[in-house]
Amino acid sequence: MRQMVLIRHGQSQWNLENRFTGWVDVPLSSHGEEEAREAGEKLKPYQFDLAFTSLLMRAQETLRLILVASNQSGIPIEKTEALNERMYGELQGLNKDETIKQYGEEQVKLWRRSYDVQPPGGESLKDTAARVLPYYQQTIWPAVQAGKRIIVAAHGNSLRAMVMHIDGLSPNEVLELNIPTGMPLVYEFDDTGAVTRHEYL
């Protein structure tokens, strides 16, 4: 049995303020910190050999709080830009409701929820997957195959790209996929790499 846990960072300050965050390095809110600690409590029965996270503080702090709460602070951690959130370009920092007033609901929905439409100066989900998946396939998955117990603390869209690949979702199916903040998603695989368990804790 091979095991991997994915977790989206806890609520950030800009999640709380309903802003497009992307690559802006904003901290967790107090609620996000509590989400991370609660995730750590849920993950106490799980032992990890290796962790992966992005270069952004909200993911790194979520991982740190989880490892402290689950008494696993000493494990190796790999940090990479490949796991960063989707880059929202000119939308970063803008309030989502105000952006809808400026550009219209349909346009903002297209930027947020389409697979291959880029916001101005930013990445589509397809672009995000194009940097996340090579790292997953070349670095994370080989560690899972080797029997390492893995936790990945990242972001809504970088994790959506991974789940799309793991679960074989189509570009249309992934548009309906929402990954909640601070909730561990456990995958288990058999020796062939087939998913045998897939559930939120």
KOLLUMDREN-334790 format. One record per atom (N, C-alpha, C): x, y, z; residue in three letters. Coordinates in steps of 0.2 Angstrom, whole numbers, padded with zeros to 4 digits, always signed. Layout:
<nodes>
XYZala ...
</nodes>
This chain:
<nodes>
+0004-0006+0000met +0000+0000+0000met +0004+0006+0000met +0003+0011-0005arg +0006+0017-0005arg +0002+0023-0003arg +0004+0028+0000gln +0000+0033+0003gln +0002+0040+0002gln -0002+0044+0000met -0001+0051-0001met -0007+0056+0002met -0005+0061+0006val -0010+0065+0008val -0009+0072+0005val -0014+0075+0002leu -0014+0082-0001leu -0018+0086+0004leu -0016+0092+0004ile -0019+0097+0008ile -0019+0104+0006ile -0024+0107+0004arg -0024+0115+0003arg -0023+0118+0009arg -0019+0124+0008his -0017+0128+0014his -0024+0130+0018his -0023+0132+0024gly -0029+0135+0028gly -0030+0142+0025gly -0036+0144+0027gln -0039+0151+0025gln -0033+0156+0025gln -0032+0159+0020ser -0027+0165+0020ser -0031+0172+0022ser -0027+0177+0023gln -0030+0183+0024gln -0034+0186+0018gln -0031+0184+0012trp -0035+0187+0006trp -0040+0182+0004trp -0040+0176+0006asn -0046+0172+0006asn -0052+0175+0010asn -0050+0177+0016leu -0055+0180+0021leu -0058+0187+0018leu -0053+0190+0014glu -0055+0197+0011glu -0058+0196+0004glu -0059+0190+0002asn -0062+0188-0005asn -0058+0191-0011asn -0051+0191-0010arg -0047+0194-0015arg -0043+0188-0019arg -0042+0190-0026phe -0038+0185-0030phe -0030+0185-0027phe -0028+0180-0025thr -0021+0179-0022thr -0016+0177-0026thr -0016+0172-0029gly -0011+0169-0034gly -0004+0169-0031gly +0001+0172-0034trp +0008+0172-0031trp +0009+0177-0026trp +0004+0181-0024val +0006+0186-0019val +0007+0182-0012val +0012+0184-0008asp +0014+0180-0002asp +0010+0182+0004asp +0004+0180+0004val +0000+0183+0010val +0000+0177+0016val -0001+0179+0022pro -0001+0175+0027pro -0008+0171+0028pro -0008+0166+0033leu -0014+0163+0035leu -0018+0168+0039leu -0025+0167+0039ser -0029+0171+0044ser -0028+0167+0050ser -0031+0169+0056ser -0031+0166+0062ser -0035+0159+0061ser -0041+0160+0057his -0045+0154+0056his -0041+0149+0052his -0037+0151+0047gly -0033+0147+0043gly -0028+0143+0047gly -0025+0146+0052glu -0020+0143+0057glu -0024+0138+0061glu -0030+0139+0063glu -0034+0134+0067glu -0035+0128+0062glu -0037+0129+0056glu -0038+0124+0051glu -0032+0119+0051glu -0026+0122+0050ala -0020+0118+0050ala -0019+0114+0056ala -0020+0117+0062arg -0019+0113+0068arg -0024+0107+0068arg -0030+0109+0066glu -0035+0103+0066glu -0034+0098+0061glu -0031+0100+0056ala -0029+0095+0051ala -0023+0091+0054ala -0018+0094+0057gly -0013+0090+0061gly -0016+0085+0066gly -0021+0087+0070glu -0024+0082+0074glu -0027+0076+0071glu -0030+0077+0065lys -0033+0072+0061lys -0028+0067+0058lys -0022+0070+0057leu -0016+0066+0054leu -0012+0063+0059leu -0013+0063+0065lys -0009+0060+0070lys -0008+0053+0069lys -0013+0049+0066pro -0012+0042+0065pro -0008+0041+0059pro -0006+0046+0055tyr -0002+0045+0049tyr +0005+0047+0050tyr +0010+0043+0048gln +0017+0044+0048gln +0019+0046+0042gln +0023+0052+0041phe +0026+0054+0035phe +0033+0053+0034phe +0036+0052+0029asp +0043+0051+0027asp +0046+0058+0024asp +0041+0061+0020leu +0043+0067+0016leu +0038+0071+0015leu +0039+0078+0015ala +0034+0083+0013ala +0036+0087+0007ala +0031+0089+0003phe +0032+0094-0002phe +0027+0100-0001phe +0030+0106-0003thr +0026+0112-0002thr +0028+0117-0007thr +0024+0123-0008ser +0026+0128-0013ser +0031+0133-0009ser +0033+0138-0013leu +0037+0143-0010leu +0033+0149-0007leu +0026+0148-0006leu +0022+0153-0003leu +0021+0152+0004leu +0021+0157+0008met +0021+0156+0016met +0014+0153+0018met +0009+0154+0015arg +0002+0151+0017arg +0003+0143+0017arg +0006+0141+0012ala +0006+0133+0011ala +0012+0131+0016ala +0017+0134+0017gln +0023+0132+0021gln +0021+0132+0028gln +0017+0137+0030glu +0015+0138+0037glu +0009+0133+0039glu +0005+0131+0034thr +0000+0126+0035thr +0004+0119+0036thr +0009+0118+0032leu +0013+0112+0033leu +0016+0112+0040leu +0019+0117+0042arg +0023+0118+0048arg +0018+0116+0054arg +0012+0119+0054leu +0007+0118+0059leu +0005+0111+0060leu +0004+0108+0054ile +0002+0101+0053ile +0007+0097+0057ile +0013+0098+0055leu +0018+0093+0057leu +0020+0094+0065leu +0019+0100+0067val +0019+0101+0074val +0014+0098+0078val +0008+0099+0075ala +0002+0096+0079ala +0002+0088+0079ala +0005+0085+0073ser +0005+0078+0073ser +0012+0075+0075ser +0016+0079+0078asn +0022+0077+0081asn +0027+0074+0076asn +0028+0078+0070gln +0032+0075+0065gln +0036+0081+0062gln +0038+0086+0066ser +0042+0091+0064ser +0049+0090+0060ser +0051+0084+0061gly +0058+0083+0059gly +0059+0080+0052gly +0053+0079+0048ile +0054+0076+0042ile +0057+0081+0037ile +0060+0078+0031pro +0062+0082+0026pro +0057+0086+0022pro +0058+0092+0020ile +0053+0096+0016ile +0056+0098+0010ile +0053+0097+0004glu +0055+0100-0002glu +0050+0106-0004glu +0053+0111-0005lys +0049+0117-0007lys +0051+0119-0014lys +0045+0120-0018thr +0046+0121-0025thr +0041+0126-0028thr +0043+0130-0033glu +0039+0135-0036glu +0034+0131-0040glu +0035+0125-0042ala +0031+0121-0047ala +0024+0120-0043ala +0024+0120-0036leu +0018+0119-0033leu +0014+0125-0031leu +0017+0131-0033asn +0014+0138-0032asn +0006+0138-0034asn +0002+0142-0031glu -0004+0143-0034glu -0004+0146-0041glu -0010+0145-0044arg -0011+0148-0051arg -0009+0155-0051arg -0005+0158-0055met -0004+0165-0055met -0009+0169-0059met -0013+0174-0055tyr -0019+0177-0058tyr -0017+0184-0061tyr -0011+0185-0062gly -0009+0191-0066gly -0012+0198-0063gly -0015+0201-0068glu -0018+0208-0066glu -0023+0208-0061glu -0026+0202-0060leu -0032+0201-0055leu -0029+0201-0048leu -0023+0199-0047gln -0020+0198-0040gln -0021+0204-0036gln -0024+0203-0030gly -0025+0208-0025gly -0032+0212-0026gly -0036+0210-0031leu -0042+0213-0033leu -0047+0209-0029leu -0052+0213-0026asn -0058+0210-0023asn -0062+0206-0028asn -0065+0200-0027lys -0068+0197-0032lys -0075+0200-0034lys -0078+0202-0029asp -0085+0206-0031asp -0084+0212-0035asp -0079+0216-0033glu -0077+0222-0037glu -0075+0220-0044glu -0071+0215-0045thr -0069+0213-0051thr -0075+0211-0056thr -0080+0208-0053ile -0086+0206-0056ile -0090+0213-0059ile -0090+0218-0054lys -0093+0224-0056lys -0089+0227-0062lys -0083+0227-0062gln -0079+0230-0067gln -0079+0226-0074gln -0079+0220-0074tyr -0078+0216-0080tyr -0084+0212-0082tyr -0089+0211-0077gly -0095+0207-0078gly -0094+0200-0076gly -0100+0197-0073glu -0099+0191-0070glu -0097+0185-0075glu -0099+0185-0081glu -0098+0180-0086glu -0090+0180-0087glu -0087+0186-0088gln -0080+0186-0090gln -0076+0184-0084gln -0078+0186-0078val -0074+0184-0072val -0075+0176-0071val -0081+0174-0072lys -0082+0166-0071lys -0077+0163-0076lys -0077+0165-0082leu -0073+0162-0088leu -0065+0162-0085leu -0063+0168-0082trp -0056+0168-0080trp -0055+0163-0074trp -0060+0162-0070arg -0059+0158-0064arg -0060+0151-0065arg -0065+0149-0069arg -0068+0142-0069arg -0067+0139-0076arg -0064+0142-0081ser -0063+0139-0087ser -0056+0135-0087ser -0055+0130-0091tyr -0049+0126-0091tyr -0043+0130-0094tyr -0044+0133-0100asp -0038+0136-0104asp -0038+0143-0105asp -0043+0147-0102val -0043+0154-0103val -0039+0158-0098val -0034+0162-0100gln -0030+0165-0095gln -0033+0172-0093gln -0032+0174-0087pro -0034+0181-0085pro -0028+0185-0087pro -0029+0192-0088pro -0024+0196-0090pro -0018+0195-0087pro -0012+0193-0090gly -0006+0193-0087gly -0005+0187-0083gly -0010+0182-0083gly -0009+0176-0078gly -0009+0170-0082gly -0010+0165-0078glu -0011+0158-0080glu -0018+0155-0080glu -0019+0151-0085ser -0025+0147-0085ser -0024+0140-0080ser -0029+0137-0079leu -0028+0130-0075leu -0024+0126-0080leu -0025+0126-0086lys -0020+0122-0091lys -0013+0124-0090lys -0011+0130-0090asp -0005+0132-0089asp -0002+0130-0082asp -0006+0130-0077thr -0004+0128-0070thr -0002+0121-0070thr -0007+0117-0073ala -0005+0110-0074ala +0001+0108-0078ala +0003+0113-0082ala +0009+0111-0086ala +0015+0112-0082ala +0015+0116-0077arg +0021+0116-0072arg +0020+0111-0066arg +0014+0110-0064val +0013+0106-0058val +0015+0098-0060val +0012+0096-0066leu +0012+0089-0067leu +0019+0086-0069leu +0023+0090-0072pro +0030+0087-0073pro +0034+0086-0066pro +0033+0090-0062tyr +0036+0090-0055tyr +0033+0084-0051tyr +0026+0083-0052tyr +0023+0077-0049tyr +0025+0071-0051tyr +0026+0070-0058gln +0027+0064-0061gln +0035+0062-0060gln +0039+0068-0060gln +0046+0066-0060gln +0049+0066-0052gln +0045+0069-0048thr +0048+0070-0041thr +0043+0067-0036thr +0037+0069-0036ile +0032+0066-0030ile +0030+0059-0031ile +0028+0057-0037trp +0026+0051-0039trp +0031+0045-0038trp +0037+0046-0040pro +0042+0041-0039pro +0044+0040-0031pro +0043+0045-0027ala +0044+0044-0020ala +0038+0040-0017ala +0032+0041-0020val +0026+0037-0018val +0027+0030-0020val +0029+0029-0026gln +0031+0022-0029gln +0036+0019-0025gln +0041+0022-0022ala +0046+0019-0018ala +0044+0018-0011ala +0038+0019-0009gly +0035+0017-0003gly +0036+0023+0002gly +0038+0029+0000lys +0038+0035+0005lys +0031+0037+0006lys +0030+0039+0012arg +0023+0041+0014arg +0024+0049+0014arg +0019+0052+0010ile +0020+0058+0007ile +0014+0063+0010ile +0016+0069+0011ile +0011+0074+0012ile +0013+0080+0008ile +0008+0083+0004val +0009+0089-0001val +0004+0094+0002val +0007+0100+0004ala +0004+0106+0006ala +0004+0111+0001ala -0001+0112-0003ala -0001+0117-0008ala -0007+0121-0009ala -0010+0122-0015his -0015+0127-0016his -0021+0124-0020his -0026+0128-0020gly -0032+0125-0023gly -0031+0123-0031gly -0028+0127-0035asn -0027+0126-0042asn -0021+0121-0043asn -0016+0121-0039ser -0010+0117-0040ser -0013+0110-0038ser -0017+0109-0033leu -0019+0103-0031leu -0025+0100-0036leu -0029+0105-0039arg -0034+0103-0044arg -0030+0099-0050arg -0025+0102-0052ala -0021+0099-0057ala -0018+0092-0056ala -0016+0091-0049met -0014+0085-0047met -0020+0080-0047met -0025+0082-0044val -0031+0077-0043val -0034+0076-0050val -0034+0081-0055met -0036+0079-0062met -0032+0074-0065met -0026+0074-0064his -0021+0069-0067his -0022+0062-0063his -0022+0062-0056ile -0023+0056-0052ile -0030+0052-0054ile -0035+0056-0054asp -0042+0053-0055asp -0044+0053-0062asp -0040+0055-0066gly -0042+0055-0074gly -0048+0059-0076gly -0048+0065-0073leu -0054+0069-0074leu -0052+0073-0081leu -0058+0074-0085ser -0057+0078-0091ser -0057+0085-0089ser -0055+0090-0094pro -0055+0097-0093pro -0062+0100-0091pro -0067+0097-0093asn -0074+0099-0091asn -0075+0097-0084asn -0073+0090-0082glu -0075+0088-0076glu -0071+0092-0070glu -0065+0094-0072val -0061+0097-0067val -0063+0104-0065val -0067+0107-0069leu -0070+0113-0068leu -0075+0113-0062leu -0078+0107-0061glu -0083+0106-0055glu -0079+0104-0049glu -0073+0104-0049leu -0069+0101-0043leu -0067+0107-0039leu -0069+0107-0033asn -0067+0112-0028asn -0063+0108-0022asn -0057+0111-0020ile -0054+0108-0014ile -0054+0113-0009ile -0057+0110-0003pro -0058+0115+0003pro -0051+0116+0006pro -0051+0122+0010thr -0045+0124+0014thr -0044+0119+0020thr -0038+0117+0021gly -0037+0114+0028gly -0040+0107+0029gly -0042+0104+0023met -0045+0097+0024met -0041+0092+0021met -0038+0087+0025pro -0033+0082+0022pro -0037+0078+0017pro -0034+0077+0011leu -0037+0072+0006leu -0032+0066+0005leu -0034+0060+0007val -0030+0054+0008val -0031+0050+0001val -0025+0048-0002tyr -0025+0044-0007tyr -0021+0038-0005tyr -0023+0032-0007glu -0019+0026-0006glu -0019+0022-0013glu -0014+0019-0015phe -0013+0016-0021phe -0010+0009-0020phe -0012+0004-0025asp -0009-0002-0025asp -0003-0003-0028asp +0000-0008-0029asp +0007-0009-0032asp +0007-0007-0040asp +0001-0007-0043thr +0001-0005-0050thr +0000+0003-0051thr -0001+0006-0045gly -0002+0013-0045gly -0010+0015-0046gly -0014+0010-0046ala -0021+0011-0046ala -0024+0014-0039ala -0028+0019-0039val -0031+0022-0033val -0035+0017-0029val -0034+0015-0023thr -0038+0010-0019thr -0042+0014-0014thr -0040+0020-0012arg -0044+0024-0007arg -0043+0032-0009arg -0048+0035-0008his -0048+0042-0010his -0053+0046-0006his -0051+0049+0000glu -0057+0052+0004glu -0054+0058+0008glu -0058+0062+0010tyr -0056+0068+0015tyr -0057+0065+0022tyr -0052+0068+0026leu -0053+0066+0033leu -0057+0071+0037leu 
</nodes>
